[in-house]
Amino acid sequence: METRKLQIIRYTESLIQQKGYAAFSYDDLAKQFGVTKASIHYHFEKKEDLGLAVLERLYRRLVEFSSRMAISQEPVEEKLVRFSRLQMEELADDVICPISSLQADFELLPDSMRTKLQAISRLELSVMQDIIADGASGLGTDSRAVALAILAAIKGSLQYRRVISENFLPDILNGVCRILTRA
């Protein structure tokens, strides 16, 4: 059974995916759990503390994924599918990647959250670069540039799904895999 603290973190992540960091409040959390705002403050004194807890959860998720992929013998196509599933984990049709949502609110975040988000963003890019490097060693271009393009395509597909209710991710992954395996 989840602790109340973990429930708050998980629900906050979903609010960030739906509304963004700046648009949710402790009132949203209190209503969800049927408690007072003071009960939420008991677990997280400031919104920044709660934001850092969400960022830490996202960071740990990426680190665990990276560790699994480092020892995986799967082809690049399967690794990309797994990465996409990780990004889409717990995503409803009308939400976006929590990392993307926080990146969009970057200028509104406290400095401690900005620093952690920068570390997560670097890790996310590094994970994608590792996937690309493992599966497309013959690619005649910069793996960082390819990794950035793939991340943008995956995250962009989530934005499009949110707006026009059509899932482009399978098509994007198929196209990316064809490009990578041609190398």
Kinemage of the C-alpha trace (Angstrom):
@kinemage 1
@onewidth
@group {chain A} dominant
@subgroup {mainchain}
@vectorlist {calphas} color= white
{ca met a 1} P 0.000 0.000 0.000
{ca glu a 2} L 1.277 3.432 -0.939
{ca thr a 3} L 2.018 5.944 1.732
{ca arg a 4} L 0.165 9.247 1.647
{ca lys a 5} L 3.423 10.991 0.757
{ca leu a 6} L 3.907 8.800 -2.339
{ca gln a 7} L 0.249 9.269 -3.286
{ca ile a 8} L 0.757 13.038 -3.145
{ca ile a 9} L 3.891 12.813 -5.300
{ca arg a 10} L 2.162 10.613 -7.880
{ca tyr a 11} L -0.907 12.829 -8.052
{ca thr a 12} L 1.257 15.943 -8.289
{ca glu a 13} L 3.063 14.401 -11.255
{ca ser a 14} L -0.291 13.891 -12.963
{ca leu a 15} L -1.280 17.507 -12.230
{ca ile a 16} L 2.001 18.687 -13.738
{ca gln a 17} L 1.238 16.615 -16.838
{ca gln a 18} L -2.252 18.110 -17.106
{ca lys a 19} L -1.773 21.714 -15.993
{ca gly a 20} L 1.914 22.411 -15.554
{ca tyr a 21} L 3.788 23.188 -12.355
{ca ala a 22} L 2.667 26.794 -12.043
{ca ala a 23} L -1.034 26.029 -12.460
{ca phe a 24} L -1.634 23.503 -9.674
{ca ser a 25} L -2.008 24.324 -6.002
{ca tyr a 26} L -2.106 22.627 -2.632
{ca asp a 27} L -5.849 23.210 -2.777
{ca asp a 28} L -6.008 20.810 -5.761
{ca leu a 29} L -4.186 18.203 -3.691
{ca ala a 30} L -6.295 18.736 -0.580
{ca lys a 31} L -9.497 18.311 -2.589
{ca gln a 32} L -8.202 15.132 -4.246
{ca phe a 33} L -7.356 13.505 -0.914
{ca gly a 34} L -10.210 14.994 1.109
{ca val a 35} L -7.862 16.639 3.597
{ca thr a 36} L -6.863 20.146 4.588
{ca lys a 37} L -3.998 21.991 2.927
{ca ala a 38} L -2.207 21.754 6.280
{ca ser a 39} L -2.150 17.967 5.815
{ca ile a 40} L -0.358 18.409 2.508
{ca his a 41} L 2.065 20.898 4.102
{ca tyr a 42} L 2.811 18.274 6.761
{ca his a 43} L 4.437 16.132 4.054
{ca phe a 44} L 5.797 18.956 1.884
{ca glu a 45} L 6.305 22.291 3.607
{ca lys a 46} L 6.651 24.196 0.335
{ca lys a 47} L 5.496 23.574 -3.206
{ca glu a 48} L 9.176 23.578 -4.161
{ca asp a 49} L 9.771 20.592 -1.843
{ca leu a 50} L 6.960 18.726 -3.535
{ca gly a 51} L 8.287 19.673 -6.975
{ca leu a 52} L 11.726 18.371 -6.016
{ca ala a 53} L 10.170 15.091 -4.842
{ca val a 54} L 8.464 14.694 -8.226
{ca leu a 55} L 11.728 15.484 -10.006
{ca glu a 56} L 13.575 12.946 -7.872
{ca arg a 57} L 11.002 10.305 -8.798
{ca leu a 58} L 11.449 11.110 -12.495
{ca tyr a 59} L 15.231 11.020 -12.121
{ca arg a 60} L 15.208 7.627 -10.391
{ca arg a 61} L 12.902 6.248 -13.093
{ca leu a 62} L 15.356 7.320 -15.809
{ca val a 63} L 18.383 5.984 -13.907
{ca glu a 64} L 16.701 2.593 -13.450
{ca phe a 65} L 15.746 2.515 -17.127
{ca ser a 66} L 19.273 3.451 -18.173
{ca ser a 67} L 20.711 0.638 -16.050
{ca arg a 68} L 18.380 -1.900 -17.642
{ca met a 69} L 19.182 -0.692 -21.158
{ca ala a 70} L 22.941 -0.774 -20.502
{ca ile a 71} L 22.827 -4.551 -20.047
{ca ser a 72} L 20.078 -5.231 -22.545
{ca gln a 73} L 20.878 -7.078 -25.750
{ca glu a 74} L 17.645 -5.922 -27.404
{ca pro a 75} L 17.786 -4.265 -30.816
{ca val a 76} L 17.557 -0.474 -31.035
{ca glu a 77} L 13.925 -0.695 -32.159
{ca glu a 78} L 12.876 -2.453 -28.953
{ca lys a 79} L 14.902 -0.054 -26.806
{ca leu a 80} L 13.140 2.890 -28.444
{ca val a 81} L 9.758 1.301 -27.802
{ca arg a 82} L 10.709 0.735 -24.173
{ca phe a 83} L 11.883 4.346 -23.843
{ca ser a 84} L 8.607 5.577 -25.294
{ca arg a 85} L 6.647 3.389 -22.902
{ca leu a 86} L 8.662 4.842 -20.035
{ca gln a 87} L 7.826 8.357 -21.202
{ca met a 88} L 4.179 7.444 -21.643
{ca glu a 89} L 3.909 5.512 -18.380
{ca glu a 90} L 0.720 6.502 -16.609
{ca leu a 91} L -0.157 8.989 -19.354
{ca ala a 92} L -3.794 9.526 -20.165
{ca asp a 93} L -4.776 10.806 -23.591
{ca asp a 94} L -4.869 14.442 -22.535
{ca val a 95} L -1.523 14.780 -20.743
{ca ile a 96} L 2.089 15.192 -21.762
{ca cys a 97} L 5.438 13.939 -20.538
{ca pro a 98} L 6.061 15.371 -17.049
{ca ile a 99} L 9.635 16.282 -17.985
{ca ser a 100} L 8.360 18.222 -21.015
{ca ser a 101} L 5.756 19.970 -18.907
{ca leu a 102} L 8.372 21.048 -16.375
{ca gln a 103} L 10.695 22.125 -19.189
{ca ala a 104} L 7.891 24.364 -20.495
{ca asp a 105} L 7.592 25.944 -17.020
{ca phe a 106} L 11.378 26.206 -16.597
{ca glu a 107} L 11.490 29.994 -16.140
{ca leu a 108} L 8.795 29.777 -13.445
{ca leu a 109} L 10.571 27.117 -11.374
{ca pro a 110} L 12.623 27.817 -8.242
{ca asp a 111} L 16.392 27.544 -8.747
{ca ser a 112} L 16.655 24.189 -6.950
{ca met a 113} L 14.072 22.692 -9.302
{ca arg a 114} L 15.748 24.215 -12.349
{ca thr a 115} L 19.024 22.594 -11.383
{ca lys a 116} L 17.402 19.186 -10.890
{ca leu a 117} L 15.430 19.509 -14.139
{ca gln a 118} L 18.623 20.328 -16.024
{ca ala a 119} L 20.200 17.147 -14.614
{ca ile a 120} L 17.160 15.095 -15.642
{ca ser a 121} L 17.156 16.631 -19.119
{ca arg a 122} L 20.848 15.802 -19.554
{ca leu a 123} L 20.241 12.259 -18.327
{ca glu a 124} L 17.285 11.821 -20.672
{ca leu a 125} L 19.422 12.958 -23.616
{ca ser a 126} L 22.270 10.692 -22.509
{ca val a 127} L 19.944 7.686 -22.292
{ca met a 128} L 18.698 8.338 -25.814
{ca gln a 129} L 22.255 8.823 -27.091
{ca asp a 130} L 23.229 5.479 -25.576
{ca ile a 131} L 20.291 3.784 -27.283
{ca ile a 132} L 21.275 5.339 -30.612
{ca ala a 133} L 24.963 4.528 -30.192
{ca asp a 134} L 24.199 0.887 -29.386
{ca gly a 135} L 21.925 0.319 -32.345
{ca ala a 136} L 23.112 2.619 -35.065
{ca ser a 137} L 26.885 2.648 -34.930
{ca gly a 138} L 27.045 3.052 -38.701
{ca leu a 139} L 24.988 6.235 -38.586
{ca gly a 140} L 27.069 8.833 -40.377
{ca thr a 141} L 26.032 11.687 -38.131
{ca asp a 142} L 26.256 12.988 -34.617
{ca ser a 143} L 24.417 10.654 -32.199
{ca arg a 144} L 23.578 13.631 -29.982
{ca ala a 145} L 21.779 15.393 -32.824
{ca val a 146} L 19.885 12.213 -33.684
{ca ala a 147} L 18.994 11.682 -30.019
{ca leu a 148} L 17.658 15.242 -29.779
{ca ala a 149} L 15.584 14.769 -32.915
{ca ile a 150} L 14.106 11.512 -31.609
{ca leu a 151} L 13.292 13.023 -28.215
{ca ala a 152} L 11.627 15.977 -29.905
{ca ala a 153} L 9.621 13.645 -32.133
{ca ile a 154} L 8.453 11.442 -29.252
{ca lys a 155} L 7.514 14.382 -27.051
{ca gly a 156} L 5.950 16.234 -29.953
{ca ser a 157} L 3.765 13.233 -30.730
{ca leu a 158} L 2.409 13.418 -27.171
{ca gln a 159} L 1.579 17.097 -27.698
{ca tyr a 160} L -0.234 16.322 -30.935
{ca arg a 161} L -2.111 13.457 -29.296
{ca arg a 162} L -3.250 15.859 -26.606
{ca val a 163} L -4.512 18.435 -29.084
{ca ile a 164} L -6.006 16.378 -31.909
{ca ser a 165} L -6.588 13.047 -30.171
{ca glu a 166} L -4.565 11.015 -32.625
{ca asn a 167} L -1.659 8.822 -31.556
{ca phe a 168} L 1.291 9.462 -33.874
{ca leu a 169} L 3.852 7.689 -31.708
{ca pro a 170} L 3.748 4.315 -33.513
{ca asp a 171} L 4.315 6.064 -36.850
{ca ile a 172} L 7.152 8.139 -35.412
{ca leu a 173} L 8.857 5.118 -33.886
{ca asn a 174} L 8.477 3.185 -37.119
{ca gly a 175} L 10.029 6.035 -39.111
{ca val a 176} L 12.867 6.518 -36.645
{ca cys a 177} L 13.656 2.794 -36.635
{ca arg a 178} L 13.724 2.684 -40.428
{ca ile a 179} L 16.182 5.582 -40.497
{ca leu a 180} L 18.391 4.051 -37.825
{ca thr a 181} L 18.486 0.586 -39.340
{ca arg a 182} L 19.396 1.918 -42.792
{ca ala a 183} L 22.678 3.191 -41.427
